[in-house]
Each structure stands twice: as C-alpha cells, then as structure tokens.
C-alpha cells in the first residue's frame, strides 16, 4: 500500500502543528512508517483517506464516535440548531433541556455542568474537591492511563516538562482493585487528600465489593470520590459504570461518547458539592467551568440526540454484541495461527483493546507495528478494537479475516525470532515518552 497524498499532508501537518496532530494519540508515530493515513471523510463505521483508500474503523475519534460517523439522528438535531445561532450573551433554553436530559439519563447525579473536553471536566472535579475539603493533595489511580492535559496529572507522566515539581508533589497514586493499599495511602496522608479519582472500570471488571469499598473509604477519610466516566459513560451503560455497578460517586465526568464526535463533556454530581460553583451558597466561590463555548447549542443538541438514541435503540447492548463477536473471532484466528498467547484481546466487549507480545510474552512495539501494518494493508484501521454501533456483522467478519492474515505473518516473525523484516521501517512509539 502506498499513501503519497497522506504522506504529503502529514509533512504539511508537522510543519504547522506540533506533533503533526491535535491529539498525541492520533500522531503518525502511533502508526507504521509511511502508513499513517490522513482521513478525508467518514460514514458509519468506514473512513476514507485522502488517497482514496477505504477502511473499517475501530476506536473512532478516540472512542468518541460510538454511533458511527455522520449519524443521521445526531446530524438532524445539530442542523436544527445551526440556523438558530450557536452562542449567546445569556443561556439558551437548550442548556436547561440538555441538563434535564442528562440527569434523567444519569439519575445518580443531581446537577451537571457542560464543557468542551474531558480534561476541563476532570480538572474542575479536582478543583471542586480541593475547595470543599480544604485539602491540596489528589490521589489518582495509577493503573489508568489518562485523566487530563492539566498539570496535576501530566506532571505524573514522562512528559512532565514545563510542570513545577511543587505541583507534581501534590498528586499521589493508588493501585486499582487494592483497597488495603488505598487505605494505607489515606492513613499515611491522613487529612491531606482531597479526592480519589479513577475510572470505575477499565480493562478488567472491578473486583467484588471494590467500588463500594472505595465509597466507604472516601466517606471515612472525608475525601471526595470522583469517577472518570469518559470511557465507561454510555459504553458500560446509559447511566455509566455508576449506574451499572450501583455505586454513586460524589462527582463524575463524562465525555467522548456523549456527543458522537461533537465537542461536549460534563461534570456531574451531588448538589451540595456542585452548588459551590454556583450562586446559591454562603461559602467561598469556586470558579467552576466558566467556558465561552461550553454550551454551544449544536453540541448540546448532539448530546441530547445521542442520549435519546442510546436509551431508545439499545445501543449499549449492540456494542456488547458486536464486541463479543469480534473478540471471539480474533481469539479464534490468533489461536488457529498459533499466536493466541501473543495477540491478546482484553477489556469489556464494548471497549476492547489488544496487546502484542513477543517471543517471551513481553509487550512489544515491534510486534504491534507488524500487526498494525497488516491490518492497514487489509483495509482495517484499528489502533484498538473498540467498536461503534455502525459496524455490521460483515464488517466484523471481514476484520477477523484480515486479523487471521496478520496472525500468519506474526507467526513467521515469532518463528524467526525477529519481527524486523516485517516492520517496513521504525516501530510505533508510546505516546508518553520523555524524548521525541
């Protein structure tokens, strides 16, 4: 496969945009050399690059486009608002309607405030927790890969350049699924931790009693429990993981699937906390998500259409069914080609990822490169196996066929003990690394 136009546009992007993309996870360093397609357009579960190649797409919009590209119901809702104005000097009635729709969909929350991206929402949760507790330290789950672009989190990653050590020292970590370790952390920093923030679930299901145990620990130590539901929101259930598992956080944040690609996120939670960012209290005011574009009418309309579609059409169940078909097919294809212990599918069916392991069972960027190259040349764009509801069974079956072809090459590389001849250039790189 040759992508001359994509390569030319990638060069233009690097000359104009640091990193060549507006999100590091979309960078061409995440793809095999000279095989980083630049997208022209998408429809449903398919995208086309500027060279005219068509792909079955997974992980659409970094998990944000869960209904599929150009979803008719979402576009209809957006178009209704475009001719009516997008932003005013006072709130639109749509802000009330969108809040009512959200709180009906996520009934464990009592108030909500909308923003444009997940980072702003999670940072707002941290600020609110610090304000209501009077404490400075934040405890985040070390096993979850991303919470925010802001200093309190990025300072804990290898890309911490530009962030003062004093800021990073205010963030501590706890392991997922280990209540004893979390309790020890809270005891060691007794009276200092403002909040526990984590994804309620990720690649593994929460151990029995774990989330309820965190709820009890947070109450006992007087800290705020924050669920980052950017991914679990809608993909686990319409009401998020909190609705599925029945554990209510003090605050939670939503995004990604909320707008089906349109820019909208949400901070939601208990009224007693959320009101600290409002006008009906006597405490010190919290500057909480005051954003110029936070309530753009067309984005809120998109969010309402997404929620209606999920609840009326059983989208979460469809995502799970498609994911189960894909996971079973990939595992069978890998096992048939003798690489079942090296290409490993993980996660909830609606949120699948894959691991590529070398001859000794260690995670390998080289084998990931080999695998991605074969997927791309087979017409599958899959940095993950996260499904969208726009896929059909034929798309999934075609994907499994391509995976089988890729696994045949994977087996050859394992037998040779060296994937280098099949890489086609430098290997893909981790997003979080100290040096470019």
VODORO-705547 format. One record per residue (C-alpha): z, x, y; residue number from 1. Coordinates in Angstrom, 2 decimals. Layout:
<node <Z X Y> NUM>
...
***
This chain:
<node <0.00 0.00 0.00> 1>
<node <-0.93 1.27 3.47> 2>
<node <0.60 -0.14 6.65> 3>
<node <-1.30 1.55 9.51> 4>
<node <-0.55 -1.13 12.09> 5>
<node <3.09 -1.32 11.12> 6>
<node <3.39 2.45 11.39> 7>
<node <1.81 2.38 14.85> 8>
<node <4.15 -0.37 16.04> 9>
<node <7.13 1.50 14.58> 10>
<node <6.14 4.51 16.70> 11>
<node <5.96 2.28 19.78> 12>
<node <9.36 0.83 18.97> 13>
<node <11.01 4.24 18.60> 14>
<node <9.55 5.29 21.95> 15>
<node <11.01 2.24 23.67> 16>
<node <14.05 1.08 21.67> 17>
<node <16.83 3.40 20.45> 18>
<node <16.66 3.35 16.66> 19>
<node <13.35 1.50 16.66> 20>
<node <15.03 -1.90 16.22> 21>
<node <17.63 -4.03 17.95> 22>
<node <19.79 -4.09 14.82> 23>
<node <20.52 -0.93 12.86> 24>
<node <20.21 -2.78 9.55> 25>
<node <16.57 -3.53 10.45> 26>
<node <15.72 0.12 11.16> 27>
<node <12.85 1.82 9.37> 28>
<node <15.35 4.34 7.95> 29>
<node <16.52 1.48 5.72> 30>
<node <13.09 1.37 4.04> 31>
<node <10.96 3.87 2.11> 32>
<node <8.96 6.27 4.23> 33>
<node <5.81 4.66 5.68> 34>
<node <6.74 1.34 4.03> 35>
<node <8.65 -0.37 6.83> 36>
<node <6.58 -3.46 7.65> 37>
<node <6.68 -4.87 11.17> 38>
<node <6.71 -8.64 11.00> 39>
<node <4.08 -10.80 12.64> 40>
<node <5.42 -14.24 11.68> 41>
<node <7.21 -16.21 9.02> 42>
<node <7.14 -19.65 7.48> 43>
<node <9.57 -20.93 4.90> 44>
<node <10.51 -18.12 2.53> 45>
<node <7.48 -15.97 3.37> 46>
<node <6.71 -13.48 6.13> 47>
<node <3.54 -11.68 7.13> 48>
<node <3.40 -8.19 8.61> 49>
<node <1.05 -7.03 11.36> 50>
<node <-1.21 -5.54 8.67> 51>
<node <-1.74 -8.98 7.14> 52>
<node <0.39 -8.49 4.03> 53>
<node <2.44 -11.45 2.80> 54>
<node <5.93 -11.07 1.32> 55>
<node <8.53 -13.23 -0.37> 56>
<node <11.52 -12.53 1.84> 57>
<node <15.22 -12.24 0.99> 58>
<node <18.18 -11.73 3.29> 59>
<node <16.14 -13.45 6.02> 60>
<node <17.30 -12.50 9.50> 61>
<node <20.28 -10.61 8.02> 62>
<node <21.34 -13.83 6.25> 63>
<node <20.88 -15.99 9.36> 64>
<node <17.75 -17.92 8.36> 65>
<node <19.22 -19.77 5.40> 66>
<node <16.93 -22.84 5.64> 67>
<node <13.74 -20.80 5.92> 68>
<node <11.60 -19.79 8.87> 69>
<node <10.30 -22.44 11.28> 70>
<node <12.31 -25.18 9.58> 71>
<node <10.82 -28.49 10.78> 72>
<node <14.10 -30.32 11.40> 73>
<node <15.55 -27.42 13.37> 74>
<node <12.37 -26.93 15.40> 75>
<node <12.21 -30.63 16.21> 76>
<node <15.77 -30.55 17.56> 77>
<node <15.01 -27.44 19.61> 78>
<node <11.78 -28.85 21.05> 79>
<node <13.59 -31.99 22.23> 80>
<node <15.77 -29.83 24.46> 81>
<node <13.22 -27.30 25.72> 82>
<node <11.73 -29.70 28.26> 83>
<node <15.17 -30.82 29.42> 84>
<node <16.46 -27.46 30.66> 85>
<node <18.38 -24.78 28.81> 86>
<node <21.27 -23.78 31.08> 87>
<node <23.06 -25.47 34.00> 88>
<node <25.81 -24.78 36.53> 89>
<node <28.08 -27.26 34.68> 90>
<node <28.49 -28.04 30.98> 91>
<node <25.80 -30.04 29.25> 92>
<node <26.79 -33.14 27.30> 93>
<node <25.35 -31.23 24.34> 94>
<node <28.39 -28.94 24.44> 95>
<node <30.66 -31.85 23.59> 96>
<node <28.28 -33.17 20.96> 97>
<node <27.90 -29.76 19.33> 98>
<node <31.67 -29.23 19.28> 99>
<node <32.22 -32.65 17.72> 100>
<node <29.60 -31.95 15.06> 101>
<node <31.09 -28.55 14.26> 102>
<node <34.67 -29.81 13.99> 103>
<node <33.51 -32.66 11.76> 104>
<node <31.78 -30.12 9.51> 105>
<node <34.71 -27.66 9.55> 106>
<node <37.69 -30.06 9.71> 107>
<node <40.25 -27.28 9.18> 108>
<node <39.63 -26.22 12.81> 109>
<node <40.93 -28.14 15.83> 110>
<node <38.96 -26.55 18.67> 111>
<node <35.79 -24.50 18.93> 112>
<node <34.03 -22.33 21.48> 113>
<node <30.43 -21.19 21.13> 114>
<node <28.90 -17.79 21.86> 115>
<node <25.69 -15.93 21.07> 116>
<node <26.66 -13.36 18.47> 117>
<node <29.27 -12.71 15.82> 118>
<node <30.71 -9.61 17.45> 119>
<node <31.76 -11.52 20.55> 120>
<node <33.41 -14.21 18.45> 121>
<node <35.41 -11.81 16.27> 122>
<node <36.48 -9.75 19.28> 123>
<node <37.57 -12.95 21.01> 124>
<node <39.71 -13.76 17.98> 125>
<node <41.32 -10.32 18.17> 126>
<node <42.00 -10.67 21.91> 127>
<node <43.49 -14.11 21.41> 128>
<node <45.70 -12.86 18.58> 129>
<node <46.95 -10.00 20.74> 130>
<node <47.69 -12.38 23.58> 131>
<node <49.65 -14.94 21.58> 132>
<node <51.65 -12.33 19.64> 133>
<node <52.14 -9.76 22.39> 134>
<node <51.17 -7.07 19.86> 135>
<node <48.44 -4.45 20.08> 136>
<node <47.59 -3.44 16.52> 137>
<node <44.83 -5.07 14.47> 138>
<node <44.75 -4.95 10.65> 139>
<node <41.28 -5.36 9.16> 140>
<node <40.15 -5.45 5.56> 141>
<node <38.80 -2.02 4.67> 142>
<node <36.60 -3.39 1.87> 143>
<node <34.40 -5.48 4.15> 144>
<node <31.55 -3.63 5.84> 145>
<node <31.23 -5.09 9.33> 146>
<node <33.21 -7.13 11.85> 147>
<node <31.97 -6.33 15.35> 148>
<node <29.99 -3.93 17.52> 149>
<node <33.09 -3.57 19.72> 150>
<node <35.34 -0.53 19.87> 151>
<node <38.29 -1.92 17.88> 152>
<node <36.05 -1.96 14.78> 153>
<node <33.26 0.58 15.35> 154>
<node <35.90 3.23 16.03> 155>
<node <36.83 3.00 12.33> 156>
<node <33.27 3.83 11.16> 157>
<node <31.41 7.16 11.00> 158>
<node <29.52 6.06 14.16> 159>
<node <32.59 6.32 16.37> 160>
<node <31.02 8.48 19.10> 161>
<node <31.98 7.28 22.57> 162>
<node <35.12 5.45 21.45> 163>
<node <38.50 6.85 22.60> 164>
<node <40.90 7.82 19.83> 165>
<node <43.57 5.74 21.54> 166>
<node <41.52 2.63 20.80> 167>
<node <40.86 3.52 17.18> 168>
<node <44.54 4.21 16.57> 169>
<node <45.28 0.55 17.27> 170>
<node <43.30 -0.52 14.18> 171>
<node <44.80 -0.19 10.70> 172>
<node <43.36 -1.32 7.37> 173>
<node <44.39 -3.10 4.20> 174>
<node <42.58 -3.45 0.83> 175>
<node <41.09 -6.75 -0.30> 176>
<node <42.90 -8.57 -3.08> 177>
<node <46.10 -6.47 -2.92> 178>
<node <48.97 -8.49 -1.47> 179>
<node <51.53 -5.80 -2.22> 180>
<node <49.61 -3.19 -0.22> 181>
<node <49.20 -5.61 2.67> 182>
<node <52.89 -6.44 2.66> 183>
<node <53.72 -2.72 2.66> 184>
<node <51.43 -2.26 5.69> 185>
<node <53.10 -5.13 7.54> 186>
<node <56.54 -3.73 6.72> 187>
<node <55.54 -0.25 7.88> 188>
<node <54.21 -1.65 11.17> 189>
<node <56.80 -4.41 11.44> 190>
<node <56.44 -6.37 14.66> 191>
<node <53.33 -4.42 15.72> 192>
<node <50.36 -6.13 14.03> 193>
<node <48.72 -8.95 15.97> 194>
<node <46.39 -10.18 13.23> 195>
<node <45.00 -9.79 9.76> 196>
<node <41.20 -10.15 9.87> 197>
<node <38.99 -10.30 6.79> 198>
<node <36.09 -12.03 5.13> 199>
<node <37.81 -14.60 2.90> 200>
<node <35.37 -13.68 0.12> 201>
<node <32.59 -11.16 -0.33> 202>
<node <31.06 -9.63 -3.46> 203>
<node <33.96 -10.82 -5.61> 204>
<node <35.88 -14.07 -5.67> 205>
<node <39.37 -13.91 -4.17> 206>
<node <41.99 -13.35 -6.88> 207>
<node <44.00 -16.47 -7.70> 208>
<node <46.62 -17.06 -5.01> 209>
<node <45.39 -14.21 -2.83> 210>
<node <44.31 -16.14 0.27> 211>
<node <47.39 -18.36 0.08> 212>
<node <49.48 -15.21 -0.24> 213>
<node <47.90 -13.75 2.90> 214>
<node <48.65 -17.00 4.69> 215>
<node <52.32 -16.68 3.70> 216>
<node <52.47 -13.00 4.71> 217>
<node <50.95 -13.73 8.12> 218>
<node <53.46 -16.54 8.71> 219>
<node <56.40 -14.44 7.60> 220>
<node <55.43 -11.48 9.78> 221>
<node <54.41 -13.56 12.79> 222>
<node <50.79 -12.40 12.91> 223>
<node <47.56 -14.37 13.21> 224>
<node <45.35 -14.87 10.15> 225>
<node <41.64 -14.61 11.03> 226>
<node <38.82 -15.42 8.63> 227>
<node <35.45 -13.87 9.46> 228>
<node <33.15 -16.58 8.08> 229>
<node <29.92 -15.14 9.45> 230>
<node <28.53 -14.92 5.93> 231>
<node <30.73 -17.32 3.96> 232>
<node <30.26 -20.09 6.53> 233>
<node <27.79 -22.60 5.01> 234>
<node <26.77 -20.29 2.14> 235>
<node <30.11 -20.91 0.37> 236>
<node <30.40 -24.50 1.57> 237>
<node <29.54 -26.51 4.67> 238>
<node <33.17 -26.11 5.70> 239>
<node <33.18 -22.38 4.99> 240>
<node <35.27 -20.50 2.46> 241>
<node <38.38 -22.04 4.02> 242>
<node <37.08 -25.46 3.02> 243>
<node <36.18 -24.28 -0.48> 244>
<node <39.42 -22.45 -1.25> 245>
<node <41.75 -24.74 0.70> 246>
<node <43.49 -22.05 2.77> 247>
<node <43.50 -22.65 6.53> 248>
<node <43.40 -19.61 8.85> 249>
<node <44.73 -19.64 12.39> 250>
<node <41.31 -18.61 13.70> 251>
<node <37.88 -18.28 12.14> 252>
<node <34.49 -17.10 13.29> 253>
<node <31.07 -18.42 12.31> 254>
<node <27.50 -17.31 12.96> 255>
<node <24.41 -16.24 11.02> 256>
<node <23.51 -19.47 9.16> 257>
<node <24.86 -21.64 11.99> 258>
<node <21.61 -21.53 13.99> 259>
<node <18.99 -20.75 11.31> 260>
<node <17.87 -17.76 13.38> 261>
<node <18.68 -19.17 16.82> 262>
<node <21.42 -17.28 18.63> 263>
<node <24.69 -19.16 18.26> 264>
<node <28.12 -18.26 16.95> 265>
<node <31.51 -19.91 17.07> 266>
<node <35.20 -19.15 17.37> 267>
<node <37.29 -21.95 15.91> 268>
<node <40.93 -22.51 15.13> 269>
<node <44.27 -24.08 15.82> 270>
<node <44.63 -25.88 19.13> 271>
<node <47.85 -24.06 20.05> 272>
<node <46.00 -20.73 19.98> 273>
<node <42.62 -21.81 21.30> 274>
<node <44.15 -23.55 24.33> 275>
<node <45.36 -20.15 25.56> 276>
<node <41.75 -19.62 26.57> 277>
<node <41.72 -22.93 28.43> 278>
<node <43.32 -24.58 31.44> 279>
<node <45.98 -26.79 29.87> 280>
<node <48.89 -24.43 29.35> 281>
<node <51.52 -22.54 31.35> 282>
<node <51.13 -19.09 29.74> 283>
<node <49.12 -16.09 30.91> 284>
<node <45.40 -16.91 30.73> 285>
<node <43.19 -15.34 28.08> 286>
<node <39.62 -14.51 29.09> 287>
<node <38.02 -16.16 26.09> 288>
<node <34.25 -16.17 25.51> 289>
<node <33.01 -16.82 29.02> 290>
<node <29.30 -16.15 28.44> 291>
<node <26.32 -17.15 30.57> 292>
<node <24.16 -18.07 27.59> 293>
<node <26.86 -19.23 25.18> 294>
<node <25.90 -22.89 25.47> 295>
<node <22.11 -22.74 25.74> 296>
<node <21.06 -26.26 24.89> 297>
<node <18.32 -25.43 22.41> 298>
<node <20.63 -23.13 20.39> 299>
<node <23.32 -25.82 20.19> 300>
<node <20.69 -28.33 19.17> 301>
<node <19.59 -25.96 16.42> 302>
<node <23.19 -25.61 15.21> 303>
<node <23.64 -29.38 15.04> 304>
<node <20.39 -29.75 13.10> 305>
<node <21.44 -27.02 10.68> 306>
<node <24.79 -28.68 10.01> 307>
<node <23.16 -32.06 9.51> 308>
<node <20.63 -30.56 7.10> 309>
<node <23.31 -28.79 5.07> 310>
<node <25.50 -31.84 4.70> 311>
<node <22.73 -34.40 4.11> 312>
<node <20.46 -32.34 1.85> 313>
<node <22.96 -30.40 -0.26> 314>
<node <21.72 -27.03 0.92> 315>
<node <24.68 -25.01 -0.35> 316>
<node <24.13 -26.33 -3.88> 317>
<node <20.43 -25.46 -3.63> 318>
<node <21.24 -21.91 -2.52> 319>
<node <23.54 -21.52 -5.51> 320>
<node <20.94 -22.86 -7.94> 321>
<node <18.21 -20.58 -6.60> 322>
<node <20.57 -17.60 -6.62> 323>
<node <21.64 -18.23 -10.20> 324>
<node <18.01 -18.42 -11.34> 325>
<node <17.25 -15.16 -9.52> 326>
<node <20.35 -13.34 -10.78> 327>
<node <19.70 -14.36 -14.38> 328>
<node <16.07 -13.32 -14.13> 329>
<node <16.79 -9.94 -12.55> 330>
<node <19.51 -9.14 -15.07> 331>
<node <17.23 -10.06 -17.96> 332>
<node <14.37 -7.98 -16.53> 333>
<node <16.64 -4.98 -16.00> 334>
<node <18.10 -5.27 -19.48> 335>
<node <14.64 -5.59 -21.06> 336>
<node <13.53 -2.38 -19.36> 337>
<node <16.72 -0.57 -20.35> 338>
<node <18.19 -0.26 -16.85> 339>
<node <20.73 -3.07 -16.97> 340>
<node <23.56 -0.61 -16.31> 341>
<node <21.74 0.92 -13.33> 342>
<node <20.29 -2.04 -11.42> 343>
<node <23.31 -4.28 -10.92> 344>
<node <23.29 -7.70 -9.25> 345>
<node <26.56 -8.62 -7.57> 346>
<node <28.05 -11.38 -5.48> 347>
<node <28.17 -15.13 -5.26> 348>
<node <24.89 -16.78 -6.24> 349>
<node <24.20 -17.78 -2.63> 350>
<node <24.86 -14.23 -1.38> 351>
<node <23.50 -11.75 -3.92> 352>
<node <23.16 -8.03 -3.36> 353>
<node <22.06 -5.31 -5.73> 354>
<node <23.35 -1.83 -6.48> 355>
<node <21.13 1.03 -7.65> 356>
<node <22.95 3.55 -9.83> 357>
<node <21.82 6.96 -11.01> 358>
<node <21.97 8.58 -14.46> 359>
<node <25.75 8.95 -14.17> 360>
<node <26.36 5.46 -12.81> 361>
<node <26.86 6.56 -9.20> 362>
<node <25.39 4.65 -6.23> 363>
<node <22.10 6.28 -5.33> 364>
<node <19.99 6.01 -2.19> 365>
<node <17.16 7.76 -4.07> 366>
<node <17.02 5.09 -6.75> 367>
<node <17.34 2.41 -4.08> 368>
<node <14.29 3.92 -2.39> 369>
<node <12.32 3.90 -5.64> 370>
<node <13.28 0.28 -6.28> 371>
<node <12.51 -0.93 -2.73> 372>
<node <9.12 0.81 -2.77> 373>
<node <8.11 -1.02 -5.94> 374>
<node <9.34 -4.35 -4.57> 375>
<node <7.40 -3.92 -1.33> 376>
<node <4.17 -2.95 -3.05> 377>
<node <4.63 -6.06 -5.20> 378>
<node <4.95 -8.30 -2.16> 379>
<node <8.75 -8.72 -2.16> 380>
<node <10.75 -7.82 0.97> 381>
<node <14.31 -7.61 -0.32> 382>
<node <16.96 -5.37 1.23> 383>
<node <19.25 -7.76 -0.67> 384>
<node <18.74 -10.72 -2.99> 385>
<node <20.24 -13.24 -0.54> 386>
<node <18.23 -16.43 -1.00> 387>
<node <17.07 -19.02 1.50> 388>
<node <16.68 -22.71 0.73> 389>
<node <12.93 -22.42 1.43> 390>
<node <12.33 -20.46 -1.77> 391>
<node <10.96 -22.36 -4.72> 392>
<node <11.16 -21.59 -8.41> 393>
<node <7.70 -19.99 -8.36> 394>
<node <8.87 -17.57 -5.65> 395>
<node <11.90 -16.63 -7.72> 396>
<node <9.87 -16.21 -10.89> 397>
<node <7.32 -14.04 -9.06> 398>
<node <10.20 -11.94 -7.72> 399>
<node <11.57 -11.45 -11.22> 400>
<node <8.13 -10.30 -12.41> 401>
<node <8.00 -7.69 -9.64> 402>
<node <11.55 -6.61 -10.41> 403>
<node <10.50 -6.07 -14.03> 404>
<node <7.65 -3.81 -12.91> 405>
<node <10.05 -1.90 -10.66> 406>
<node <12.52 -1.52 -13.52> 407>
<node <9.81 0.05 -15.69> 408>
<node <9.44 2.80 -13.07> 409>
<node <13.23 3.01 -12.74> 410>
<node <13.42 3.73 -16.48> 411>
<node <10.84 6.51 -16.18> 412>
<node <12.84 8.13 -13.39> 413>
<node <16.06 7.90 -15.40> 414>
<node <14.35 9.47 -18.41> 415>
<node <13.06 12.27 -16.21> 416>
<node <16.49 12.72 -14.66> 417>
<node <14.89 12.86 -11.23> 418>
<node <13.58 9.96 -9.10> 419>
<node <11.94 12.27 -6.53> 420>
<node <8.31 11.91 -7.79> 421>
<node <8.53 8.16 -7.22> 422>
<node <10.11 8.14 -3.75> 423>
<node <6.99 8.71 -1.64> 424>
<node <9.00 10.63 0.95> 425>
<node <12.55 10.82 2.26> 426>
<node <15.15 8.44 0.77> 427>
<node <16.58 5.48 2.66> 428>
<node <19.79 6.17 4.58> 429>
<node <23.12 4.36 5.01> 430>
<node <23.47 2.50 8.32> 431>
<node <26.87 4.01 9.07> 432>
<node <26.44 7.79 9.21> 433>
<node <27.57 10.33 11.76> 434>
<node <24.25 12.11 12.27> 435>
<node <20.82 10.54 12.72> 436>
***
